[in-house]
Amino acid sequence: MLRVAVVGSGPSGVYAAQTLVEQREVPGVRVDVLDRLPAPYGLVRYGVAPDHEKIKSLTGNLRGVLEDERIRFLGNVEVGGGPLTTARMLELYHAVVYCVGAARDRPLGIPGEELAGVHSATAFVSWYSGHPDAGSFDLGGVRSAVVVGAGNVAVDVTRILARGVPELEPTDMPQPALGALARSGVRRVAMVARRGPSQAKFTTKELRELGTLPGVDVRTDPAELALDPAYTDPAAAQALPAAARRNLEALRGWAGAAGPDGEAGRDIALRFYLRPVEVLGGPDGRVRRMRFERTAPDGRGGVSGTGAFEDVDAELVLRSVGYRGVPLPGLPFDPATGTVPHAAGRVVRAGRAAVGEYVAGWIKRGPTGVIGTNRPCAKETVSSLLQDAGALARRDLPGDPLDALRAAGLRPVEWPGWLSIEAAEAELGRSLGRRSVKIPDWPGLRTAAGLV
């Protein structure tokens, strides 16, 4: 029997586990899916916006995989630190597949970024998604916010800032986050990109959602849109991918729209060709404005500065300019790409493939693609692992790894423990007059799982 550990229970890890047990070349494979958190599903639970229920419903598919009798979920287990080193993992399993994602956001690298009120979009998403490591946000004194970026995460946080609480109450958003958003003073949100609309990375579906928010006005600046050659030149537009053309049409529909009438409404301004250069604060050390330099197309697909500057009011700044992988102790790491060096999924150490250690997902390829991209990525890695299976299976293991984890003082949350967390979240929702509501803290999760 081949015993494999998959580290990470997000889509890439679950797809790797599924591919392993459903293949026919090597019979009798058993997989432990380990996660640092006591709850499974990774970014589907802690990264997908709570009002995106269709995408969140993917947990049903992931759940079906983790309930397979050949797969065992072991949450509340951290790999790479403490007693469970990468070397120890190879003593307990024939092979280990690391699917640990890309947990760090990219900084802007500009003066003033350390001011109070400047955060990563990742931190904001973790907060409203109920991640137990998340901090808290007080939005009561915030009137204006700036979101830097033009991808789907930027659109998500913009939408959550502008959305009314009645539309969020039916979701599983944690009660503290829902209460903070109910007290929010945010009335103006500017989502700012340094390049043009045809180069934005958000999807049209996400973009159009902004225009459906009750009581929210969305506007674009016709002069900024006109700087994009594809906006004014039909021939240039036809050369774009279909998604970019659809984005341009959606943005065209908001061109020149007026802002909200009075203080009751909310306003989203989608800005382009503005490069952040400085965060400006007040005497209290909090952000008050952001300074941008106007950019223009350089004719080579990029932009160049024009020397003209504009300040935008901002008592909250959320940067959303990409993610990076972080080193896992015991694994090689390429800081230039934020990934683990690999050959078709095999970890590469000192220029040679390390048979028995593998990677899949963002830590393998970088933060690219959508959830479905993880399927072929995992399949390639599992194919490499199966090619090595003959050599891997010849190595004797000491016994059930779960016994070794417990002997080392770890307290894994198995599948029944996760079901107890689910039941506790459903009960919490009922007590609040809502549907299931996430437990957002470590003590609450561990208590619900029966560890306390």
C-alpha positions in Angstrom: 0.0 0.0 0.0 1.3 3.5 -0.9 0.7 6.0 1.8 0.7 9.7 0.7 0.4 12.9 2.6 -1.2 16.0 0.9 -0.4 19.2 2.8 -3.2 21.7 2.3 -6.9 21.0 1.9 -7.8 23.7 -0.6 -8.7 22.8 -4.2 -5.2 21.9 -5.3 -4.7 19.6 -2.4 -8.2 18.0 -2.7 -7.8 17.5 -6.4 -4.4 15.9 -5.8 -5.9 13.5 -3.3 -8.8 12.7 -5.6 -6.5 12.0 -8.5 -4.4 9.7 -6.4 -7.2 7.5 -5.1 -9.1 7.3 -8.5 -6.1 6.3 -10.6 -5.8 2.6 -11.5 -2.0 2.2 -12.1 -1.1 1.8 -8.4 -3.8 0.1 -6.4 -4.3 0.6 -2.7 -3.3 4.2 -2.3 -4.3 5.9 1.0 -4.1 9.6 1.4 -4.0 11.8 4.5 -4.9 15.5 3.8 -3.2 17.6 6.4 -4.1 21.3 7.1 -2.9 23.8 9.6 -6.5 24.9 10.2 -9.1 22.7 11.8 -11.4 23.5 8.9 -11.0 22.2 5.3 -11.4 23.8 1.8 -8.6 26.4 2.0 -9.4 29.6 -0.1 -12.8 28.3 -1.0 -13.8 28.8 2.7 -11.4 31.6 3.5 -10.9 33.5 0.2 -14.2 33.4 -1.7 -16.4 36.3 -0.9 -19.4 35.3 1.3 -21.9 36.7 -1.2 -20.5 34.5 -4.0 -22.6 31.5 -3.0 -22.3 29.8 -6.4 -18.5 29.6 -6.1 -18.7 28.7 -2.4 -21.0 25.8 -3.4 -17.8 24.1 -4.7 -17.3 23.0 -1.2 -19.9 20.3 -1.9 -17.6 18.8 -4.5 -14.5 19.0 -2.2 -16.5 17.5 0.6 -17.4 14.5 -1.5 -13.7 13.9 -2.1 -12.7 14.2 1.6 -15.5 11.8 2.6 -13.9 9.1 0.5 -12.9 6.2 2.7 -9.5 6.1 1.2 -8.9 9.7 2.2 -8.5 11.0 5.8 -8.7 14.7 6.8 -6.3 15.7 9.6 -6.8 19.4 10.5 -5.1 21.4 13.2 -1.7 20.0 12.0 1.1 22.3 11.0 3.8 20.9 8.8 7.2 22.4 8.6 7.4 23.7 12.1 7.7 22.1 15.5 7.8 18.3 15.6 6.4 17.8 12.1 9.4 18.8 9.9 9.5 18.0 6.2 12.1 15.3 7.0 9.8 13.7 9.6 7.0 13.7 7.0 9.2 11.5 4.8 9.6 9.1 7.7 5.8 8.8 8.1 4.7 8.7 4.5 6.0 7.2 1.2 5.4 10.5 -0.5 4.3 14.1 0.4 2.6 16.5 -1.9 2.8 20.2 -0.7 -0.2 22.3 -1.7 0.3 25.3 0.6 -0.7 28.1 -1.7 0.6 31.7 -1.8 -0.1 33.3 1.5 1.7 36.7 1.3 0.5 39.8 -0.6 2.7 42.0 -2.6 3.4 45.4 -1.0 3.2 48.6 -3.0 6.7 49.7 -1.9 5.9 53.4 -1.5 6.4 55.9 1.3 3.7 56.0 3.9 2.6 52.4 3.4 3.2 51.8 7.1 0.5 54.3 8.2 -2.5 53.1 10.2 -5.4 52.4 7.9 -3.2 50.8 5.1 -3.8 47.1 4.8 -3.6 44.3 2.3 -6.8 43.2 0.6 -5.7 39.7 1.8 -6.1 40.8 5.4 -9.5 42.3 4.7 -10.7 39.2 2.9 -9.5 37.0 5.8 -11.3 39.2 8.2 -14.7 39.1 6.5 -14.2 35.4 5.6 -13.7 34.4 9.3 -10.0 33.2 9.1 -8.9 32.6 12.7 -5.6 34.4 12.1 -7.3 37.6 10.9 -7.2 40.9 12.7 -10.1 43.2 13.0 -11.3 46.3 11.1 -13.1 49.3 12.5 -14.8 51.1 9.7 -16.9 53.5 11.7 -14.8 56.6 11.1 -14.0 55.8 7.5 -15.8 57.8 4.8 -13.6 57.2 1.8 -11.5 54.1 0.8 -9.1 53.4 -2.0 -8.5 49.9 -3.4 -5.4 49.6 -5.4 -5.6 46.9 -8.1 -7.7 45.7 -11.0 -8.3 42.0 -10.4 -11.2 40.0 -9.0 -9.9 40.4 -5.4 -9.9 44.2 -5.8 -13.5 44.0 -7.1 -14.5 41.7 -4.2 -13.3 44.0 -1.5 -14.8 47.0 -3.3 -18.1 45.3 -3.5 -18.1 44.3 0.2 -17.2 47.8 1.3 -20.1 49.2 -0.8 -22.7 46.5 -0.2 -25.5 47.0 2.3 -25.7 44.8 5.3 -29.2 43.4 4.4 -27.6 41.6 1.4 -24.8 40.2 3.6 -27.0 38.9 6.5 -28.0 35.7 4.6 -24.3 34.8 4.1 -22.0 32.9 6.5 -20.0 36.1 7.2 -18.9 36.2 10.9 -21.1 38.2 13.1 -18.2 40.6 14.2 -17.4 41.5 10.6 -21.1 41.9 9.8 -21.5 44.2 12.8 -18.5 46.3 11.7 -19.8 46.7 8.2 -23.2 47.7 9.6 -21.4 50.5 11.5 -19.3 51.4 8.5 -19.1 55.1 7.4 -17.7 54.2 4.0 -19.5 56.2 1.3 -16.8 56.6 -1.4 -14.7 53.8 -2.8 -12.1 54.3 -5.5 -10.7 51.2 -7.2 -7.5 52.4 -8.9 -5.3 50.7 -11.6 -2.0 51.9 -12.9 -2.8 50.7 -16.4 -5.8 50.9 -18.7 -9.2 49.2 -18.7 -8.3 46.7 -21.5 -5.4 45.4 -19.3 -7.5 44.8 -16.2 -7.5 41.3 -14.8 -11.1 41.2 -13.4 -13.7 39.1 -15.0 -16.7 40.7 -16.6 -19.1 38.9 -14.3 -17.4 40.3 -11.2 -17.2 43.7 -12.8 -20.9 43.9 -13.7 -21.9 42.9 -10.2 -20.8 46.3 -9.0 -23.6 47.8 -11.1 -26.3 45.7 -9.4 -25.6 46.9 -5.8 -28.7 48.6 -4.3 -28.2 52.3 -3.5 -24.7 52.3 -5.1 -23.6 54.5 -8.1 -20.8 53.3 -10.2 -18.9 55.7 -12.5 -15.9 55.8 -14.7 -14.0 58.8 -16.1 -14.5 59.1 -19.9 -11.1 60.9 -20.2 -9.3 58.0 -18.5 -11.1 55.4 -20.6 -10.2 57.3 -23.8 -6.5 57.0 -23.0 -6.8 53.3 -23.8 -6.4 52.8 -27.6 -8.8 49.9 -27.5 -11.5 52.0 -26.1 -11.6 54.5 -29.0 -10.3 52.3 -31.9 -12.7 49.5 -33.0 -9.8 47.7 -34.8 -7.7 47.7 -31.6 -10.7 46.5 -29.6 -11.2 43.6 -31.9 -7.7 42.4 -31.3 -8.4 42.0 -27.6 -9.5 38.8 -26.0 -13.3 38.5 -25.7 -13.3 39.0 -21.9 -11.4 42.3 -22.3 -13.9 43.6 -24.9 -16.8 42.8 -22.6 -15.0 44.6 -19.8 -14.7 47.7 -22.0 -18.4 47.7 -22.8 -19.3 47.4 -19.2 -17.1 50.3 -18.3 -18.4 52.3 -21.2 -21.9 52.1 -19.7 -20.7 53.9 -16.5 -18.7 56.6 -18.3 -19.5 60.0 -17.0 -22.1 58.8 -14.5 -22.8 61.3 -11.7 -21.9 60.5 -8.1 -24.5 59.8 -5.4 -27.1 62.4 -4.5 -26.5 63.4 -0.9 -24.7 61.6 1.8 -27.1 58.6 2.0 -25.8 56.9 -1.2 -22.6 55.2 -1.9 -20.3 55.7 -4.8 -17.8 53.5 -6.6 -15.3 55.2 -8.9 -13.3 53.0 -11.2 -10.1 54.8 -12.0 -7.3 54.0 -14.5 -3.9 55.2 -15.5 -2.9 56.2 -11.9 0.2 54.8 -10.3 0.5 55.0 -6.5 3.5 57.0 -5.4 2.8 57.9 -1.7 0.4 57.5 1.2 -0.2 60.7 3.0 -1.2 60.8 6.6 -2.4 63.1 9.3 -0.9 64.1 12.6 -2.5 61.0 14.2 -0.4 58.7 12.0 -3.4 57.5 10.0 -3.9 57.6 6.3 -5.8 60.6 4.9 -5.0 60.6 1.2 -3.2 58.7 -1.5 -1.0 60.4 -4.1 -1.0 59.0 -7.6 1.0 59.8 -10.7 -0.9 60.0 -14.0 0.4 57.4 -16.4 -0.1 56.9 -20.1 0.3 54.0 -22.6 3.9 53.7 -23.7 3.1 51.9 -27.0 4.7 48.6 -25.8 1.9 47.3 -23.6 3.1 49.1 -20.5 2.7 52.6 -19.1 5.0 55.5 -18.3 4.7 58.4 -15.8 3.5 61.8 -17.1 4.7 63.9 -14.2 1.2 64.9 -13.3 -0.1 64.0 -9.8 -3.5 63.6 -8.2 -4.4 63.1 -4.5 -7.4 60.9 -3.7 -9.1 61.0 -0.3 -8.6 57.8 1.6 -9.1 56.9 5.3 -8.7 53.3 4.3 -6.3 51.8 1.7 -6.4 48.2 0.6 -3.7 47.0 -1.7 -4.5 44.2 -4.1 -1.6 43.9 -6.4 -0.9 40.1 -6.3 0.2 37.3 -4.0 3.5 35.5 -3.3 4.3 32.2 -1.9 6.2 32.0 1.3 9.0 29.5 2.2 8.1 26.4 4.0 10.8 25.4 6.4 12.7 22.4 5.0 11.7 22.9 1.4 13.8 24.8 -1.2 12.4 28.1 -2.3 12.9 30.5 -5.2 12.4 34.0 -3.9 12.3 35.4 -7.4 9.2 33.5 -8.3 7.8 32.8 -4.9 7.6 29.1 -5.7 9.3 25.8 -4.8 11.6 24.7 -7.6 10.2 21.6 -9.3 10.3 19.4 -12.4 6.8 18.4 -13.4 5.8 18.6 -9.8 8.9 16.9 -8.3 10.6 19.1 -5.8 14.1 19.9 -7.0 16.9 20.0 -4.4 20.4 21.1 -5.4 19.6 20.6 -9.1 18.1 17.1 -8.7 14.5 15.9 -8.4 13.8 14.7 -4.8 11.8 11.6 -5.3 9.1 11.5 -2.6 8.5 15.2 -2.4 6.1 17.0 -4.7 4.2 20.3 -5.1 0.9 21.4 -6.7 -1.1 24.6 -6.8 0.2 28.1 -6.4 3.4 27.0 -4.5 4.2 25.1 -7.7 3.2 27.5 -10.5 2.7 30.9 -8.8 -0.6 32.7 -8.1 -2.1 32.2 -11.5 -5.3 30.7 -12.9 -8.7 30.0 -11.5 -9.9 27.2 -9.2 -10.3 24.8 -12.1 -6.7 25.4 -13.1 -5.7 23.3 -10.1 -7.1 20.1 -11.7 -4.5 19.7 -14.5 -1.8 21.1 -12.2 -2.5 18.4 -9.7 -2.8 15.7 -12.4 0.7 16.5 -13.7 2.1 16.2 -10.2 0.3 13.0 -9.4 1.5 11.5 -12.7 5.1 12.2 -11.6 4.4 10.6 -8.2 2.9 7.5 -9.8 6.0 7.1 -12.0 8.0 7.0 -8.8 5.6 4.7 -7.0 7.7 1.5 -7.5 10.7 3.0 -5.7 8.6 4.8 -3.1 6.6 1.7 -2.0 9.7 -0.3 -1.2 10.4 1.8 1.8 8.9 0.5 5.1 6.9 2.9 7.3 6.7 2.8 11.1 2.9 2.5 11.2 -0.1 4.7 11.2 1.1 8.3 10.9 -1.8 9.4 13.1 -0.4 7.6 16.1 3.0 9.4 15.5 1.3 12.8 15.3 -0.5 12.2 18.6 2.7 10.9 20.2 4.4 14.1 19.2 1.8 16.1 21.1 -0.3 17.2 18.1 -4.1 17.1 18.3 -5.4 16.4 14.8 -9.0 17.3 14.0 -10.4 14.4 12.0 -13.5 14.5 9.8 -16.0 14.1 12.7 -14.4 17.0 14.4 -14.9 19.2 11.3 -18.6 18.0 11.2 -18.9 19.2 14.8 -17.6 22.6 13.7 -20.2 22.7 11.0 -22.9 21.9 13.4 -21.7 24.5 15.8 -21.7 27.1 13.1 -25.2 26.1 12.1 -26.4 26.5 15.7 -24.6 29.9 15.9 -26.5 31.0 12.9 -29.8 29.9 14.3 -29.1 31.8 17.5 -28.5 35.0 15.5 -31.5 34.5 13.3 -29.3 33.8 10.3 -28.1 30.8 8.4 -24.9 29.1 9.3 -22.3 31.6 10.5 -18.6 31.1 10.6 -16.7 30.8 13.9 -13.8 33.2 13.4 -11.4 32.4 16.2 -9.1 29.6 17.2 -10.6 29.0 20.7 -14.1 28.8 19.2 -13.0 26.4 16.4 -11.1 24.1 18.8 -13.9 24.0 21.3 -16.4 23.2 18.5 -14.1 20.4 17.3 -14.0 18.9 20.7 -10.4 19.7 21.5 -11.2 21.8 24.6 
